[in-house]
Amino acid sequence: MTALVAASATLLLIGAVSLVLGLGPGPGAGVLADLQARASSRWTTAPRARRVR
């Protein structure tokens, strides 16, 4: 798990540096978009709690 976090952080760092240097979106851009999509879908697809009367 730690290796996965380190790898994604490295890709995000490379992507940020490439954006700053004007090289266009780097390899981390897709990773960031994927993480955001997973986080948003996790919250939207969660079952809703039912209120008890």
KEKE-3310 file (N, C-alpha, C; in steps of 0.2 Angstrom, whole numbers, plus 5000, padded with zeros to 4 digits):
npx = (5004:5010:5019:5011:5005:5017:5021:5010:5011:5023:5020:5011:5019:5028:5019:5014:5026:5029:5018:5021:5032:5027:5025:5013:5000:5005:5010:5004:4992:4981:4980:4977:4964:4957:4957:4949:4937:4934:4933:4922:4912:4911:4905:4892:4886:4884:4873:4858:4854:4840:4827:4821:4805)
npy = (4994:5006:5008:5010:5022:5030:5029:5035:5048:5051:5051:5062:5072:5073:5076:5089:5096:5096:5103:5116:5119:5120:5109:5103:5092:5080:5063:5062:5068:5060:5051:5059:5063:5051:5047:5057:5055:5042:5045:5054:5045:5036:5042:5046:5034:5027:5018:5026:5032:5026:5035:5032:5031)
npz = (5000:5004:4994:4983:4986:4986:4973:4966:4971:4966:4952:4952:4956:4945:4935:4940:4939:4925:4921:4926:4919:4906:4898:4895:4901:4912:4916:4928:4928:4923:4933:4944:4940:4939:4953:4958:4951:4956:4970:4970:4964:4974:4984:4978:4975:4986:4997:5003:5019:5028:5036:5052:5059)
capx = (5000:5014:5022:5006:5005:5023:5021:5005:5013:5028:5017:5008:5024:5030:5014:5014:5032:5028:5013:5024:5037:5024:5025:5007:4998:5010:5007:5000:4985:4976:4980:4973:4957:4955:4956:4944:4931:4933:4930:4915:4907:4910:4900:4886:4883:4883:4866:4856:4852:4833:4825:4816:4800)
capy = (5000:5012:5008:5013:5029:5033:5029:5040:5054:5053:5053:5068:5077:5074:5080:5096:5100:5097:5109:5122:5120:5121:5103:5100:5088:5075:5057:5062:5071:5055:5048:5063:5063:5044:5047:5061:5051:5036:5048:5056:5040:5032:5046:5046:5027:5024:5018:5031:5029:5027:5038:5028:5036)
capz = (5000:5004:4987:4979:4988:4984:4966:4964:4973:4961:4946:4953:4956:4938:4931:4942:4936:4918:4919:4927:4914:4900:4894:4895:4906:4913:4917:4934:4927:4923:4940:4948:4937:4941:4960:4959:4949:4961:4976:4969:4963:4980:4988:4975:4974:4993:4999:5007:5026:5029:5042:5056:5062)
cpx = (5004:5017:5017:5005:5011:5023:5016:5007:5019:5025:5014:5013:5027:5025:5013:5020:5031:5023:5016:5029:5034:5024:5019:5005:5003:5006:5003:4993:4980:4975:4975:4965:4954:4953:4950:4937:4929:4930:4923:4910:4906:4905:4893:4883:4882:4875:4864:4853:4844:4831:4820:4811:4798)
cpy = (5006:5013:5011:5020:5033:5034:5034:5047:5056:5055:5060:5074:5078:5078:5087:5100:5101:5102:5115:5124:5121:5115:5100:5095:5082:5068:5057:5064:5066:5051:5052:5063:5056:5044:5051:5058:5045:5039:5050:5051:5036:5035:5045:5039:5024:5024:5023:5028:5031:5030:5033:5033:5033)
cpz = (5000:4997:4982:4980:4985:4976:4963:4965:4968:4955:4946:4953:4949:4934:4933:4939:4929:4916:4921:4922:4907:4895:4893:4901:4906:4914:4924:4933:4926:4929:4944:4946:4939:4948:4961:4957:4954:4968:4975:4968:4969:4984:4985:4974:4981:4994:5004:5014:5026:5036:5046:5060:5069)
residu = (MET:THR:ALA:LEU:VAL:ALA:ALA:SER:ALA:THR:LEU:LEU:LEU:ILE:GLY:ALA:VAL:SER:LEU:VAL:LEU:GLY:LEU:GLY:PRO:GLY:PRO:GLY:ALA:GLY:VAL:LEU:ALA:ASP:LEU:GLN:ALA:ARG:ALA:SER:SER:ARG:TRP:THR:THR:ALA:PRO:ARG:ALA:ARG:ARG:VAL:ARG)
# end
